[in-house]
Amino acid sequence: MNRLDPAELATFARRYRFAGGRVRRVRLRAGRPGELSVELLLTVRTALRELGAEPRPVRLRLRLDGVEEYRFQKRPAAAAGRIPDARVGYFDGQFFVNLDAWGLGPGETPKVHDFRASDAYAAGRELWWEEIEPKRN
């Protein structure tokens, strides 16, 4: 897996189109006492066109280590597993991943409370990611 540095957040966010994707799996893992990891398996689309290639669907695994807070809640009227919009941020030494981001006004930047108001978010010290190749028969 690739460790994401806070300076790479903007590039990472432009590389994938999360809106319209699907949440395949959310897994919580307890490690050492007091250590928690959240692993997300998502289906998203590539956003950057590489050498004229069209955007393609990819499976993306995100893992947050040293998780301090999280919430994954399904509302009755919400579509199961759909990602309406997503946002990744870095505040006070923690990465925040939000899978149902609210729209912001022009020139507005997301703050910590925008992530915490979400029904699908997690925050941790480290963020790891990788593209998973489809299984071939």
C-alpha positions in Angstrom: 0.0 0.0 0.0 1.1 3.6 -0.6 1.3 6.0 2.3 -0.4 9.3 1.6 1.5 12.4 2.7 -0.6 15.5 3.5 1.2 17.4 0.7 -0.2 14.9 -1.8 -3.8 15.3 -0.9 -4.7 17.6 -3.8 -3.1 15.4 -6.3 -4.8 12.3 -4.8 -8.2 13.9 -4.9 -7.8 14.8 -8.6 -6.7 11.3 -9.5 -10.0 9.7 -8.7 -13.7 10.5 -9.2 -15.4 9.3 -6.0 -18.9 10.8 -6.8 -21.2 8.1 -8.2 -18.9 5.3 -6.8 -19.8 2.6 -4.4 -18.8 1.5 -0.9 -18.0 -2.2 -1.2 -16.8 -2.8 2.4 -16.1 -1.1 5.6 -13.9 -3.0 8.0 -12.8 -2.0 11.5 -9.7 -3.7 12.9 -8.4 -3.6 16.4 -4.6 -3.8 16.7 -2.6 -3.1 19.8 -4.6 -2.0 22.8 -6.1 1.4 21.9 -5.2 1.1 18.2 -7.9 1.0 15.6 -7.8 0.9 11.8 -10.6 1.5 9.3 -10.3 -0.1 5.9 -12.6 1.0 3.0 -13.0 -0.9 -0.2 -14.5 1.4 -2.9 -15.3 1.3 -6.5 -14.5 4.6 -8.1 -13.5 6.0 -11.5 -10.1 7.4 -12.5 -10.4 11.1 -13.2 -7.1 11.8 -14.9 -6.8 10.9 -18.5 -3.6 9.0 -19.0 -2.3 9.2 -22.6 -5.7 9.8 -24.0 -7.4 6.9 -22.2 -10.9 7.3 -21.0 -11.7 7.2 -17.3 -12.0 3.6 -16.1 -13.6 2.0 -13.0 -11.1 0.9 -10.3 -11.3 -0.8 -6.9 -9.6 1.4 -4.4 -8.6 0.3 -0.9 -8.1 3.1 1.7 -6.8 2.3 5.2 -6.8 4.8 8.1 -4.5 3.8 10.9 -4.6 5.3 14.4 -8.3 6.1 14.1 -9.5 8.5 16.7 -13.1 8.9 15.5 -15.5 7.4 12.9 -19.2 7.2 12.0 -20.8 4.9 9.4 -24.6 5.3 9.6 -27.3 4.4 7.1 -30.3 6.7 6.9 -33.7 5.3 5.8 -34.0 7.4 2.7 -30.3 7.2 1.6 -29.2 5.0 -1.2 -27.2 2.0 0.2 -23.5 2.1 -0.7 -23.6 5.0 -3.1 -21.1 7.8 -2.7 -22.8 11.1 -3.5 -19.5 13.0 -3.1 -16.3 12.5 -1.2 -13.7 14.6 0.4 -10.3 14.0 2.0 -8.7 16.5 4.4 -5.9 16.9 6.9 -6.5 18.8 10.1 -4.5 18.8 13.4 -2.3 15.8 12.4 -5.2 13.6 11.3 -6.6 12.6 7.9 -10.3 12.8 7.5 -12.2 10.8 4.8 -15.8 11.7 4.2 -17.9 9.6 1.8 -21.1 11.8 1.8 -19.7 15.3 1.6 -21.9 18.3 1.5 -21.6 20.8 -1.3 -19.7 23.9 -0.4 -20.2 27.5 -1.7 -17.9 29.1 -4.2 -14.5 29.7 -2.6 -15.4 27.9 0.6 -12.9 25.4 2.0 -14.0 22.4 4.1 -13.4 22.6 7.9 -13.3 19.8 10.5 -17.0 20.3 11.3 -17.9 19.6 7.7 -16.3 16.1 8.1 -17.8 15.4 11.5 -21.3 16.3 10.3 -21.1 13.4 7.9 -22.9 10.0 8.3 -19.9 8.2 6.6 -16.5 9.4 7.8 -13.4 8.3 9.6 -10.3 10.2 10.9 -6.9 8.7 11.7 -3.2 9.6 11.9 -2.1 7.8 8.7 -3.8 7.2 5.4 -2.7 4.3 3.1 -4.2 3.6 -0.4 -3.9 1.1 -3.3 -5.6 0.2 -6.5 -6.7 -3.4 -6.5 -6.5 -5.3 -9.8 -9.6 -7.2 -10.8 -9.4 -10.9 -10.3 -8.9 -12.9 -13.5 -10.2 -16.4 -14.0 
